[in-house]
Each structure stands twice: as C-alpha cells, then as structure tokens.
Amino acid sequence: MALIQTPSTSPSMRRSVGEIQVINRFVFTLMEILLLSSLCCLSHRYFTHLSKWPCLGCFFSDLKTGKCSSVVEARLLRYWEARNVKRGGELMWVDMLLVDVNATMMQATISAHRLPQYQERLTAGAMYSIADFDVARCTQNFRLSDSSLMIRFNESTSFDEIDDPVSALPEEAFRFCDQSELLGLANTNTQLPDIIGEILSVKSTVIDPPEEKNRVMLICSQAVAFHKQLEAMRVDPKVIVATSINPKMVGGRLFLNATYGTHVYFDKKMKAGEVRFYQLVARDTGLASAAPLLRSYAKVEKMTIAELNSFIVSAGSQEIDFLCTGRVVRVDTDKGWCYVACSKCSKNYSAPSPHLRVGDAIIHMQLEHFGNYRVEMDIADDTAEGTFVWFDGVMMKLHSLRASEAVQMLAEDGVNPEDCRIPPFIADMEGKSYTFQVRVTAFNFTEHHKTFTITRIAEELGRARRQCKYYGGGDDDDNDVPPDNGSG
C-alpha cells in the first residue's frame, strides 16, 4: 500500500516554515530596535522638556540659595517701600512679607526698576504663585522673619494671583514677643519683631509734615498717619497690633520704635487682635468673650442734651458713649481749671496714688510741677443745658498746650498752681460751639451725678486754627482719665 504524505511532513514545506520563522524573527527584532529607538528619543525629549517646567508643591523651607525655578504658593501679608533718606527719599525697593502653607514667613524684595512690572498686582492679603526667582541670604540686621533666606524678583520671575491654592494658606502671621524677649532684643538691631497689647494711653506730638525732606521724614509721616487713624475712629481703641518694630532702651526705659515695615492694626482688624480684644472685654465686664456689643465699643449715637439728661434717669446703669453738639454758655471759674497730678497715673495729688511711696523724693518733686486740665463748663443746645467736664487729653488736643506749660506761663510766686488765674484760651471758649463725645459711666446713674465727661472733640464749629494763639504749639496727650478724687 502506498503511503500518502501530508503537507506537514513534506520536506519542501518544512523548509518554507523555517524560512518564514527566520524572516519573522528578523522582522520582530527590527521592530524592537525601531521601537526602542523611538522610545529613547521620546524619553529624551520628555525629560528635557520636563526639566524646563517648575516643580509644584515647593515650600519656603525647601529653598536654597541661587536661582530657583520652583513654584511656591504664598499669601502676601504686607508690603512697604524702602527709601533712601540721604537721597531725598529716593525709592530703593519694595519689601514684602510672605507666608506659605506651613506658616513659614519669608521676606521678598522687588527692586525699584522692576517694580512697574509687578506694582499693580500687589494686594495685601492676596494669594500668589511665584516662580523663577533668586534666593539670597538675609542680612544679619533688621530681620523681618526667622528665615535666613529671602526671595529676590528678577527679570523672569512670574508673580500671579491665585484664588484656589493647592493647600489652604494662613490668613495672617506674626512674630509676637513678650516683654522679656523685647528687652533681650533692645539695641541689638538684629530682629524686627511684632507686638500685641492693650492700649492704656496715647501720647503724641503731631505737627504739619516738614516741607523739607529729612531723616525723620518717615517717622513724621507714620506719626501723622497714626494720629489720623485714631481721629477717624469713633471709639477709643483697646488693642494694638504693631509689626516690625525696633526695640530700644533709652534712659532705662523700653521704647518700641517704628520702622519702614511697621503696620498698626487696632482692635478687631486682625484675628489676633480680635482674640485679645474679647479677652479684655471679658476681663472688664465679666461678659462672655464672644459678646459682640459691649460698653463704649458699640456705635456712637448722636443725642441732644435733653435726651442725655433723660437717658441717665430712665436707662439702666451702663457705660456708653454719645455725640452731642452744643454752645459753651459759661466756664465755671470757681471750680478751677487744673489739678496737681501724679506724673505716672494722672491721679489727683490729694487722692491715694500707687506711685506715691515713702521716700520717693523724685516723684514728689515731679508732682510739684505736673498739672492736668480739669475744666467745668455749662453747655446748651436748643433742647436743654448741662454741665460738662473737660479733662487733660481733650483740652490739649483743642489748644495744643499742656496744662503744666500753661501753669508755668501763668505762675505767680507763692501761688498754688491750682489757684492760678484761668488761662485766656479757656475763658475764650465761652460762646463757641462744639461737637463732642460724652462718656456715660455708672457714676452718672447715681445720686451724686452732677457732670458729664467729654472724652473727645469731634469738631469745633467754625474753628480755623490748630495751635494756641496765646502760647504757641504743644504736645497732644490723649489721656482723658478723670482724677481719682471722687468728682464726676
């Protein structure tokens, strides 16, 4: 029987299959080579392109000196101009203080010639992404943050405002120092820390800004701005937050001097101040610290003198401020116009003072030459008449002259300062009209109430001058605490 050969067992067919397999292997090998070559080329292009892109998620703590292409997200806390007072106030650069997601603060600087590129974008409190900048070391003096590095904008720096950062950024950041820390930094010029505290009194000397530029130009401008800010407030501030101050010891006393970077915030302007504000409110009133409306911190309402007289009869005992407008009809010269006071706490010399101690000869000598205003006047409007008391701070702001200076000018040998004749600038107040703030206290609701205390002059109607025409200018002293002598 003849054998039938299948195609799979045919020698010719086996050769064909082998050749095909060799060809296939060659083709597959060639394809692998081409594919690997393409992948290598693509990888090179990819990584070369990727290296040109900044790295996201960088923090201030990751930065090193030199050029940096990384992107950092930060909030602009505050910024200010640095000027060269020796060259007529020439602008040198703009300093900024930034904070990142880790609450790390870092100084950044934009030179004057690059400022036009970024100036319109600068907004305190806004959030930004920053890339392609220089990182340099800070100077050892006048440090604004704990970081030893700072950011410098160059010609390639991108500075773009963002609304949705990768991670939430702190809304504010400070470097608060306590008393002992401030004493340790005094006169070192190494750090410019921040402070927060309770305002006990304000003493300022405010004059018109100097016409010629000089080395105190910045201090003058800050003092004027500070004074205007206080004047614009309708109530006396309780808490102050001040940034980048330079502590100094002068004559054994600690002074906190303002710098270019000093920003001042009152009461609840900042969250840190708000927390402190309600702590003080709770201490002073016994109310819960979250209570939003308290005592004189509420809105100051206008009131006629008749309504004021009626209020203390019908309302419950409280402390609150009102605005009144009236004309001075009489100055009570029989009650005097000043009292000899403790130079530290302004209490009447006849009343006990915590600063009067046995053997404290220096303070006793000061007391003999230190006086405070206290003037009683009858003021009327179209509705009624009342007796009002003007204390030291208000009278000084009105006449730009300290009571002690007026005493010296009017002094007579052997005459007690309290018995000096009334100064002419006080006598001339009769017939003039004023808008003033009145503080009603618990004392006004007692049977001993006889007077109201004026705490601030809102407006002297028809007033044209700022200095006392009799004795010239003097210092302002916003210290309107009534003397502790039992009078209202």
C-alpha positions as CSV (number, residue, x, y, z in Angstrom):
1,M,0.0,0.0,0.0
2,A,1.4,3.3,-1.0
3,L,2.0,6.0,1.8
4,I,0.2,9.3,1.5
5,Q,2.5,12.2,2.6
6,T,0.8,15.0,4.4
7,P,1.8,18.6,3.6
8,S,3.1,19.0,7.2
9,T,5.6,16.2,6.7
10,S,6.8,17.4,3.3
11,P,10.5,18.4,3.3
12,S,9.8,21.3,1.0
13,M,7.1,22.5,3.3
14,R,9.3,22.2,6.3
15,R,11.9,24.5,4.6
16,S,9.3,27.0,3.9
17,V,8.2,27.2,7.5
18,G,11.8,27.5,8.7
19,E,12.5,30.3,6.4
20,I,9.3,32.1,7.4
21,Q,10.3,31.8,11.1
22,V,13.7,33.3,10.4
23,I,12.2,36.1,8.5
24,N,9.6,36.7,11.3
25,R,12.4,36.8,13.9
26,F,14.3,39.3,11.8
27,V,11.3,41.5,11.4
28,F,10.4,41.3,15.1
29,T,13.9,42.2,16.0
30,L,14.0,45.1,13.6
31,M,10.7,46.3,15.0
32,E,12.0,46.1,18.6
33,I,15.1,48.1,17.6
34,L,13.0,50.8,16.0
35,L,10.6,50.9,18.9
36,L,13.4,51.2,21.5
37,S,15.0,53.9,19.4
38,S,11.7,55.8,19.3
39,L,11.2,55.4,23.0
40,C,14.7,56.6,23.8
41,C,14.1,59.6,21.6
42,L,10.8,60.4,23.1
43,S,12.1,59.9,26.6
44,H,15.0,62.3,26.0
45,R,12.6,64.9,24.6
46,Y,10.1,64.3,27.5
47,F,12.7,64.7,30.3
48,T,14.4,67.6,28.6
49,H,11.0,69.3,28.3
50,L,10.0,68.3,31.8
51,S,13.2,69.8,33.3
52,K,12.1,73.2,31.9
53,W,8.9,73.0,33.9
54,P,8.9,74.2,37.5
55,C,8.3,71.7,40.3
56,L,5.0,72.2,42.1
57,G,4.5,71.8,45.8
58,C,7.7,73.6,47.0
59,F,7.8,75.2,50.4
60,F,9.9,78.1,51.8
61,S,11.8,75.6,53.9
62,D,12.9,73.7,50.7
63,L,14.6,76.7,49.1
64,K,18.3,77.0,48.7
65,T,20.5,80.0,47.7
66,G,20.8,80.6,43.9
67,K,18.3,80.7,41.0
68,C,15.1,78.8,41.7
69,S,12.6,77.6,39.0
70,S,10.3,76.0,41.6
71,V,6.8,77.3,42.1
72,V,5.8,78.4,45.6
73,E,2.3,79.4,46.7
74,A,2.1,82.1,49.4
75,R,0.0,84.8,50.8
76,L,1.2,88.4,50.7
77,L,0.8,89.6,54.3
78,R,2.0,93.2,53.9
79,Y,4.4,95.3,51.8
80,W,6.1,98.7,52.0
81,E,8.5,101.0,50.3
82,A,12.1,101.3,51.3
83,R,13.5,104.8,50.6
84,N,16.9,106.4,50.9
85,V,16.5,109.4,53.2
86,K,20.1,110.5,52.3
87,R,18.9,111.0,48.7
88,G,15.7,112.9,49.3
89,G,13.6,109.8,49.9
90,E,14.6,108.0,46.7
91,L,12.8,104.7,46.2
92,M,15.2,101.8,46.5
93,W,13.0,98.7,46.6
94,V,9.7,97.3,47.9
95,D,9.8,94.8,50.7
96,M,7.2,92.1,51.1
97,L,6.4,89.6,53.8
98,L,5.0,86.3,52.6
99,V,3.7,83.2,54.4
100,D,3.4,79.7,52.9
101,V,1.1,76.7,53.7
102,N,3.4,75.7,56.6
103,A,3.0,79.2,58.2
104,T,6.7,79.9,57.4
105,M,7.3,83.6,56.8
106,M,9.8,84.9,54.3
107,Q,10.9,88.3,53.1
108,A,10.8,89.1,49.4
109,T,12.1,92.1,47.6
110,I,11.4,93.9,44.3
111,S,14.0,96.4,43.1
112,A,12.8,99.9,42.1
113,H,13.5,99.4,38.4
114,R,11.4,96.2,38.3
115,L,8.6,97.5,40.4
116,P,6.4,98.8,37.5
117,Q,6.1,95.2,36.2
118,Y,4.5,94.0,39.5
119,Q,3.2,97.1,41.3
120,E,-0.4,96.8,40.1
121,R,-0.6,93.2,41.3
122,L,0.4,93.9,44.9
123,T,-2.5,93.4,47.2
124,A,-2.1,92.7,50.9
125,G,-3.9,89.6,51.9
126,A,-4.0,88.1,48.3
127,M,-2.5,84.7,47.4
128,Y,0.1,84.2,44.7
129,S,2.1,81.6,42.8
130,I,5.7,82.7,42.4
131,A,8.3,81.0,40.2
132,D,11.7,81.7,38.6
133,F,13.2,83.9,41.3
134,D,16.5,84.3,43.1
135,V,17.1,83.1,46.6
136,A,19.7,85.1,48.7
137,R,20.7,85.3,52.3
138,C,19.3,88.0,54.5
139,T,21.4,90.5,56.2
140,Q,22.1,89.9,59.9
141,N,20.5,93.2,60.9
142,F,16.8,94.1,61.0
143,R,15.5,90.7,60.2
144,L,11.8,90.5,59.3
145,S,11.3,86.7,59.7
146,D,13.0,83.7,61.3
147,S,14.2,82.5,57.9
148,S,17.8,83.2,57.0
149,L,16.9,83.4,53.3
150,M,14.9,85.9,51.2
151,I,13.4,86.0,47.7
152,R,14.5,88.5,45.1
153,F,12.5,89.1,42.0
154,N,14.5,89.0,38.7
155,E,13.5,89.7,35.1
156,S,12.0,86.3,34.6
157,T,10.0,86.0,37.9
158,S,6.4,85.1,37.5
159,F,4.0,86.5,40.1
160,D,0.4,85.5,39.5
161,E,-2.6,85.9,41.8
162,I,-4.5,82.7,42.6
163,D,-7.9,82.1,44.1
164,D,-7.7,78.3,44.8
165,P,-4.3,77.3,46.2
166,V,-3.3,73.6,46.3
167,S,-3.5,73.9,50.2
168,A,-5.1,76.5,52.4
169,L,-2.8,79.3,53.3
170,P,-2.8,81.1,56.7
171,E,-4.7,84.4,56.6
172,E,-2.2,86.2,58.9
173,A,1.1,85.5,60.7
174,F,3.1,87.4,63.3
175,R,6.2,87.1,65.4
176,F,4.9,88.4,68.7
177,C,7.5,88.9,71.5
178,D,6.8,89.4,75.2
179,Q,8.4,91.9,77.5
180,S,11.5,89.8,78.3
181,E,12.1,89.0,74.7
182,L,11.9,92.6,73.7
183,L,14.3,93.6,76.4
184,G,16.7,91.0,75.0
185,L,16.5,92.4,71.5
186,A,16.7,96.0,72.6
187,N,19.6,98.0,70.9
188,T,20.8,94.9,69.0
189,N,19.2,95.9,65.6
190,T,19.0,92.2,64.8
191,Q,15.3,91.4,64.7
192,L,12.2,93.5,64.0
193,P,9.5,91.6,65.9
194,D,5.8,92.2,66.2
195,I,3.8,93.2,69.4
196,I,0.3,92.9,70.6
197,G,-1.0,94.6,73.7
198,E,-3.6,96.7,75.5
199,I,-3.7,100.4,74.9
200,L,-3.6,102.3,78.2
201,S,-3.0,105.8,76.9
202,V,-1.8,107.6,73.7
203,K,0.7,110.4,73.9
204,S,1.7,112.0,70.6
205,T,3.2,115.2,69.1
206,V,1.6,115.8,65.8
207,I,2.6,118.8,63.7
208,D,2.3,119.5,60.0
209,P,4.6,117.4,57.8
210,P,8.0,119.0,57.2
211,E,8.3,120.9,54.0
212,E,11.9,119.7,53.5
213,K,12.9,116.1,53.4
214,N,15.0,115.0,56.3
215,R,16.0,111.9,58.3
216,V,12.8,111.9,60.3
217,M,10.5,112.1,57.3
218,L,9.3,108.5,57.7
219,I,8.7,108.9,61.5
220,C,6.8,112.1,60.9
221,S,4.6,110.5,58.2
222,Q,3.9,107.5,60.3
223,A,3.0,109.6,63.3
224,V,0.6,111.7,61.3
225,A,-1.0,108.6,59.7
226,F,-1.3,107.1,63.2
227,H,-2.9,110.2,64.5
228,K,-5.4,110.4,61.7
229,Q,-6.3,106.8,62.1
230,L,-7.1,107.4,65.8
231,E,-9.1,110.5,64.9
232,A,-11.1,108.6,62.4
233,M,-12.2,106.0,64.9
234,R,-15.5,106.8,66.7
235,V,-14.4,105.0,69.9
236,D,-11.1,104.7,71.7
237,P,-9.2,101.6,70.6
238,K,-8.5,98.9,73.2
239,V,-5.9,96.6,71.4
240,I,-3.0,97.4,69.2
241,V,-1.0,95.1,66.9
242,A,2.2,96.6,65.5
243,T,4.5,94.9,63.1
244,S,8.3,95.1,62.5
245,I,9.2,97.3,65.4
246,N,12.7,98.1,66.6
247,P,13.1,97.9,70.4
248,K,15.4,100.4,72.1
249,M,16.5,101.1,75.6
250,V,16.8,104.8,76.3
251,G,17.4,106.1,79.8
252,G,16.5,102.8,81.3
253,R,13.1,102.7,79.6
254,L,12.0,100.5,76.7
255,F,10.8,102.2,73.5
256,L,9.3,100.4,70.5
257,N,10.4,102.4,67.5
258,A,8.6,102.3,64.2
259,T,10.4,101.2,61.0
260,Y,9.6,101.2,57.3
261,G,7.7,97.9,57.8
262,T,5.6,98.9,60.7
263,H,1.9,98.4,60.2
264,V,-0.6,99.2,63.0
265,Y,-3.9,97.5,63.5
266,F,-6.5,98.3,66.1
267,D,-9.0,96.1,68.0
268,K,-10.6,93.5,65.7
269,K,-8.9,94.5,62.5
270,M,-6.8,91.3,62.7
271,K,-7.8,88.0,64.1
272,A,-5.0,88.0,66.7
273,G,-6.2,91.4,67.9
274,E,-9.8,90.2,68.0
275,V,-9.0,87.4,70.3
276,R,-7.1,89.8,72.6
277,F,-10.0,92.3,72.4
278,Y,-12.6,89.9,73.6
279,Q,-10.2,88.7,76.4
280,L,-10.0,92.2,77.7
281,V,-13.8,92.7,77.3
282,A,-14.4,89.6,79.4
283,R,-12.0,90.8,82.0
284,D,-13.5,94.3,82.2
285,T,-17.2,93.4,82.0
286,G,-17.5,89.8,83.2
287,L,-19.4,89.0,80.0
288,A,-18.6,86.1,77.7
289,S,-15.7,86.8,75.4
290,A,-17.8,86.2,72.3
291,A,-20.3,89.1,73.1
292,P,-20.1,91.4,70.1
293,L,-21.6,94.5,71.5
294,L,-20.1,95.9,74.7
295,R,-20.0,99.2,76.5
296,S,-18.4,102.0,74.5
297,Y,-17.4,99.7,71.7
298,A,-20.9,99.9,70.2
299,K,-21.7,102.5,67.6
300,V,-21.6,106.1,69.0
301,E,-25.1,107.6,68.5
302,K,-26.0,111.3,68.4
303,M,-28.1,112.7,71.2
304,T,-29.4,116.1,72.3
305,I,-28.6,117.3,75.8
306,A,-32.2,116.9,76.8
307,E,-32.1,113.3,75.7
308,L,-28.8,112.8,77.5
309,N,-30.4,114.1,80.8
310,S,-33.4,111.8,80.3
311,F,-31.2,108.8,79.4
312,I,-29.5,108.7,82.8
313,V,-32.8,108.8,84.5
314,S,-34.7,106.1,82.6
315,A,-31.9,103.7,81.4
316,G,-30.1,101.1,83.4
317,S,-26.6,101.6,84.7
318,Q,-24.1,101.1,82.0
319,E,-21.1,102.6,80.2
320,I,-21.7,104.0,76.8
321,D,-20.7,107.0,74.5
322,F,-22.8,109.6,72.8
323,L,-22.2,112.5,70.4
324,C,-23.6,115.9,71.4
325,T,-23.4,119.4,69.8
326,G,-23.7,122.5,71.9
327,R,-22.5,126.0,72.7
328,V,-20.5,126.9,75.8
329,V,-22.6,129.3,77.8
330,R,-20.4,129.5,80.9
331,V,-17.0,128.5,82.1
332,D,-17.1,127.7,85.9
333,T,-14.1,129.6,87.1
334,D,-14.9,128.9,90.7
335,K,-14.0,125.2,90.2
336,G,-10.6,126.0,88.9
337,W,-9.1,124.7,85.6
338,C,-6.3,122.3,86.6
339,Y,-5.2,120.0,89.4
340,V,-1.7,118.8,90.5
341,A,-1.4,115.2,89.5
342,C,0.7,112.1,89.7
343,S,3.0,112.1,86.7
344,K,2.6,108.4,86.2
345,C,-1.1,107.7,86.7
346,S,-2.7,111.2,86.4
347,K,-4.5,110.8,89.8
348,N,-5.2,113.9,91.8
349,Y,-2.4,114.6,94.3
350,S,-4.9,114.8,97.1
351,A,-6.0,111.2,96.3
352,P,-4.0,108.0,97.1
353,S,-1.8,107.0,94.2
354,P,0.0,103.7,93.7
355,H,3.1,105.6,92.7
356,L,3.4,107.7,95.9
357,R,5.6,105.8,98.2
358,V,7.5,106.8,101.3
359,G,10.9,108.2,100.3
360,D,10.0,108.5,96.6
361,A,11.5,112.0,96.5
362,I,11.9,112.1,92.7
363,I,8.2,111.6,92.1
364,H,7.3,114.1,94.8
365,M,9.4,116.7,93.0
366,Q,7.7,115.9,89.7
367,L,4.3,116.3,91.3
368,E,5.1,119.9,92.2
369,H,5.5,120.8,88.6
370,F,3.0,118.5,86.9
371,G,-0.6,119.6,86.2
372,N,-3.6,118.2,84.4
373,Y,-6.6,120.1,82.9
374,R,-10.0,119.8,84.6
375,V,-12.5,122.4,83.5
376,E,-16.2,122.5,84.1
377,M,-18.5,124.3,81.6
378,D,-22.2,124.7,81.1
379,I,-23.1,123.7,77.6
380,A,-26.5,124.2,75.9
381,D,-28.3,123.3,72.7
382,D,-31.8,124.0,71.6
383,T,-33.3,121.5,74.0
384,A,-31.5,121.8,77.4
385,E,-28.4,122.7,79.3
386,G,-25.9,120.5,81.1
387,T,-22.6,120.6,83.0
388,F,-19.7,119.0,81.2
389,V,-16.1,118.4,82.3
390,W,-13.1,118.7,80.0
391,F,-10.0,116.7,81.1
392,D,-6.4,116.8,80.0
393,G,-6.3,115.0,76.7
394,V,-9.3,116.8,75.2
395,M,-8.1,120.3,76.2
396,M,-4.6,119.6,74.9
397,K,-5.9,118.4,71.5
398,L,-8.0,121.5,71.3
399,H,-5.4,124.1,72.3
400,S,-2.1,122.2,71.7
401,L,-0.7,123.2,75.1
402,R,0.0,121.1,78.2
403,A,-1.6,122.2,81.5
404,S,1.9,122.2,83.1
405,E,3.2,124.6,80.4
406,A,0.2,126.9,80.9
407,V,0.9,126.8,84.7
408,Q,4.5,127.8,84.2
409,M,3.5,130.7,82.0
410,L,0.8,131.9,84.4
411,A,2.7,131.0,87.6
412,E,3.0,133.6,90.4
413,D,5.4,133.4,93.3
414,G,3.9,131.6,96.3
415,V,0.7,130.7,94.5
416,N,-0.5,127.1,94.3
417,P,-0.8,126.1,90.6
418,E,-4.5,125.1,91.2
419,D,-5.2,128.7,92.3
420,C,-3.7,130.3,89.2
421,R,-5.9,132.5,87.2
422,I,-7.7,130.7,84.3
423,P,-5.8,130.9,81.0
424,P,-7.4,133.2,78.4
425,F,-7.7,130.5,75.8
426,I,-10.1,128.6,78.2
427,A,-12.1,131.8,79.0
428,D,-12.4,132.5,75.3
429,M,-14.3,129.2,74.8
430,E,-17.5,130.8,76.0
431,G,-19.8,131.4,73.1
432,K,-18.2,128.8,70.9
433,S,-20.0,125.6,69.7
434,Y,-18.5,122.1,69.6
435,T,-19.5,118.6,68.6
436,F,-18.1,116.3,71.3
437,Q,-18.2,112.7,72.5
438,V,-19.6,112.1,76.0
439,R,-18.9,109.0,78.1
440,V,-21.7,108.0,80.4
441,T,-20.5,105.7,83.2
442,A,-22.1,104.0,86.2
443,F,-21.4,107.2,88.2
444,N,-23.8,109.1,86.0
445,F,-26.6,106.9,87.2
446,T,-26.1,107.6,90.9
447,E,-27.5,110.4,93.1
448,H,-24.1,112.0,93.2
449,H,-24.1,112.7,89.4
450,K,-23.6,116.3,88.6
451,T,-21.5,116.4,85.4
452,F,-20.8,114.6,82.1
453,T,-17.2,113.8,81.0
454,I,-16.2,114.9,77.5
455,T,-13.7,112.3,76.0
456,R,-13.2,113.6,72.5
457,I,-13.8,116.6,70.3
458,A,-15.3,115.6,67.0
459,E,-15.5,119.1,65.7
460,E,-15.1,122.7,66.8
461,L,-17.6,124.5,64.7
462,G,-16.0,127.4,62.8
463,R,-12.5,126.5,64.0
464,A,-9.7,127.7,61.8
465,R,-6.5,127.4,63.9
466,R,-4.6,124.4,65.2
467,Q,-2.3,126.0,67.7
468,C,-2.9,128.1,70.7
469,K,-2.8,131.7,69.7
470,Y,-1.7,132.7,73.1
471,Y,1.3,130.4,73.8
472,G,2.1,128.6,70.5
473,G,2.0,124.8,69.9
474,G,2.5,122.0,72.3
475,D,2.1,118.2,72.6
476,D,-1.0,116.2,72.2
477,D,-1.9,113.9,75.1
478,D,-4.8,111.6,74.7
479,N,-5.2,110.8,78.3
480,D,-8.8,111.6,79.5
481,V,-9.0,109.6,82.7
482,P,-10.8,111.5,85.3
483,P,-8.8,112.1,88.5
484,D,-9.5,109.7,91.4
485,N,-10.7,112.3,93.8
486,G,-14.4,111.5,93.9
487,S,-15.6,114.0,91.4
488,G,-17.5,113.1,88.3
